[in-house]
């Protein structure tokens, strides 16, 4: 299960407008998070991110983390806009 409940508080807290969240309702047939909602669309634009950490403080479920393990260099700007599949922690490493 995902930790994100689609509340969009991280997006509201971001002063650089680097986060976009589109929440959706969980159903009994398809449950993605422990809450009533989940983040159906989740993007972080690392071209805009200033690394302030306000999004992490705003998240009520601690779905976001910030580490020193990153590299923000790329030859394609589109590759620095992370979609949900690149942001989710791996549950079952290979």
N, C-alpha and C positions, 0 to 999 in steps of 0.2 A: 504494500500500500504506500501511496505517496503521503508525505507530510503536509504538502500544500493544500489548504482548504479553500483557495480561490477568493480570499477576503479582499485582496487588492491593497492591503495596507502598505506593503512594500513599495508599490508603484506610487501611492500617495506620498510616502515619506521621501522618495528620491528627489533631491533638488535638481538633478541633471536630467530628469525625465528619461532615464535610461531603461526603465522597466515597463513592460506592457504585460498585463494579465487580463485574461478573459475567463471569468468563472462560469461554471455550469453546475447544475444540480446532480447529485448522486441519485441513482435509482436502486431499487432492490435487485434488479437484474445486473446492473453494472455499478459496482462500488469501487471508487478509486482512492478515496481518502476516508479517514475516520469521521469526518464531519458531514454536514448536509451538502456541502459543495466541494468542488475540487477545481484546480487550475487547468481548464481545458486547453487554453493557449497561454504559453509563458515564454517571454523573450527578455533577454538582457542584452542591451546594445553596449558592448565594451568600448566602442568608439566614444560614447558619451559618459560612461561611468567614471566618477572621480575618486572612487575607492573610499568614500567617507564612512561606510558601514551603517548608515541610518536605516537602510532596508532590513538589515539583520536585527537591529534593535526593535523595529516595528513588527516583525513577524511573531505572531502569538504561538506558533507551533514549532519554531526553530527549524523551519524548512530550509533556510538559507544559512550558508557558512562562508567564511572568508579565510583563505589560507595564504601562505607565502609561496605555494607551489603553482606558479602560473607563468605564462609567457605571452605578452601582449604584442607580438610582432607577427605580421602576416603580409603577404603580397596581394591579398584580395580583401577589400573592405567588407564584403558580404560574409566572410568567414568569421568576423568578429561580432556578428549578431548571433548570439547563441539561442537556439530553439530549445524547447522542453526536453527533447531526446538527448541533447548534449549536456544538459544541466542536471538531470536526475542522477543520483548516486547509484552505482551498480549494486544490485542486491545479491547477485550470484557471480562473483568473479570467475573467469575461466582459467 
